[in-house]
Amino acid sequence: MSTLHTGRIAEQKALSYLLEQGLKLVCQNYYCRLGEIDLIMREGNYLVFIEVRSRSNIKFGDGIASVTYAKRQKIIKTTSHYLLKHKVQERNPVRFDVISIDGSSGHITWLKDAFNADY
């Protein structure tokens, strides 16, 4: 199975899980020249930008550990693009979450407020 296909399956699992938790889908796979956001959802007043990671082998760390500083910066820049393009007002709080899915067990770990950016 290709990495892209595995990633799409993980995103669908994460989306189903988050919908069950009461979040509302705003956008899936937002692309711009700066990068991609896997899921954009709303939880209460928060606009939540979610990175989904799947690992078939946790020998080198779980999916959460794989979100490097460079990846976080790319997500933050892509988020800025989204907020400007969609004219999201500054008073709406933003949160960055990471969902990690263990490929062998299917276990989902949801790290809320995994990192932040100053807006």
Residue pairs with C-beta under 8 A, 6 or more apart in sequence:
6 54
6 56
6 103
7 52
7 54
9 54
10 52
10 53
10 54
10 101
10 103
11 28
11 29
11 38
11 39
11 52
13 101
13 106
13 108
14 38
14 39
14 50
14 52
14 99
14 101
14 108
15 25
15 28
15 39
17 99
17 108
17 110
18 39
18 41
18 50
18 99
18 110
19 25
21 110
22 43
23 41
23 42
23 43
23 48
24 41
24 42
24 43
25 39
25 40
25 41
26 40
26 41
26 42
26 47
27 37
27 39
27 40
27 82
28 38
28 39
28 40
29 36
29 37
29 38
30 36
30 37
30 40
30 78
30 82
32 78
32 81
32 82
32 85
34 74
34 77
34 78
34 81
35 74
35 75
35 77
35 78
36 78
37 49
37 50
37 51
37 75
37 78
37 79
37 82
38 50
38 51
38 52
39 48
39 49
39 50
39 52
40 47
40 48
40 49
40 50
40 82
41 47
41 48
41 50
42 48
43 95
45 92
45 93
46 92
46 93
46 94
46 95
47 88
47 92
47 93
47 94
47 95
48 94
48 95
48 96
48 97
49 75
49 79
49 82
49 94
49 95
49 96
49 97
50 96
50 97
50 98
50 99
51 67
51 71
51 75
51 96
51 97
51 98
51 99
51 114
52 63
52 98
52 99
52 101
53 62
53 63
53 64
53 66
53 67
53 98
53 99
53 100
53 101
54 63
54 100
54 101
54 102
54 103
55 61
55 62
55 63
55 66
55 100
55 101
55 102
55 103
56 103
56 104
57 103
57 104
58 102
62 100
62 102
62 109
63 98
63 99
63 100
63 101
63 102
63 109
64 98
64 100
64 109
64 111
64 114
67 98
67 114
67 115
72 96
72 115
75 96
76 96
76 117
79 94
79 96
79 117
80 119
82 88
83 94
83 119
90 119
94 117
94 119
95 112
95 113
95 116
96 113
96 114
96 115
96 116
96 117
97 110
97 111
97 112
97 113
97 114
98 110
98 111
98 114
99 108
99 109
99 110
99 111
100 108
100 109
100 111
101 107
101 108
101 109
102 108
102 109
